[in-house]
Amino acid sequence: MKLPIVCPSCENALRVSQMKCDQCTTEVNGNYDLPLYLKLSREEQDFILEFFLSSGSIKEMAKQAGNSYPTMRNKMDDLIEKIKNLKL
């Protein structure tokens, strides 16, 4: 099941309010931000994972995806810009 990150009613960002240990059933309650990585779409998370698994080679990612290097570079630049904006 995919972790929801956006409110289905108003589309604002969701926050973590409860976590539970399956082993001892300890519960932690609060109001916490999601980690930056989890604020990205599943497609963006997959892109970062593929970049990591290709040893940081956009050229290799483009080859595996059947895309051109400039296409993959543009996707990378768009993702970098989004991450910079999320960090603000």
N, C-alpha and C positions, 0 to 999 in steps of 0.2 A: 504494500500500500504506500502510495506517495504522500509524503508529509505536506499538508496544505500550508502555503505561505501567504495566501491572499484571502481576505474575508469574502465569502461567497455572496454576502449581501451588499456591501459597499465598496469592495475591492481595495480596502486599505490593507497595509501589511499586518499580518498576525504576529503575536508575541507568544513566547512559551510561558505557560503559567503553572504547569505541573509536570513532574517526572516521577517515575516509580521504578524501584528495583524489583525485578522479577524474582530474585533469589530470596531476599529477606522482607520484601514488601514495604521497605522504607519509602516514604513519599517526601518530595521536596516541592514546596509551593513558593511562588513568587511571581515576578513580572520581568522576564528576561528577554533581551533581543535575541533573535536567531543569529547564528554565526553567518558572516558575510556569504560564504559558499552556499549556504542553504537558502539565501535570498535570491539566488540565481535560478533560472528555469532549468528543468531537467536536461534540455538540449545544451544549455551553456555549461552545466556541470559535466556532461559527457564530453564536451569539447575540451575542457580543462583536463579531464582524466586522459583523453587520447593524446593531448599534448605532452603530458607527463610520461605516458607509456611509450611515446615515440622519442623519448630522451630530449624533448624540447625542440624537435625538428619540425618546423612548419612544412618544409619541403617533403618530408616523409609522410606527414599527415595528408597533404594534398595528393600525394601519390596513392595512398591507401584509400582515400575517399573518391578518387577519380576526378578531382578538381584541379584547377590551376593554382600555382603558388600565389598569384595576386588575389584570387578569391579567398583563399585561406588566410592570407595576411590581412585582408579587409575584415574578415570575421574576427580575427584576433584583435585588431585595432578597435573594433566596435565593442568587444567584450572588455578590453582594457579601459575604455572610456566609461562603460557602465559601472565597472568596479570602482573606478575613481570617484564617480558620482555617488555611489552607495556609501563610500567611506566618509563622505562629508557630513 
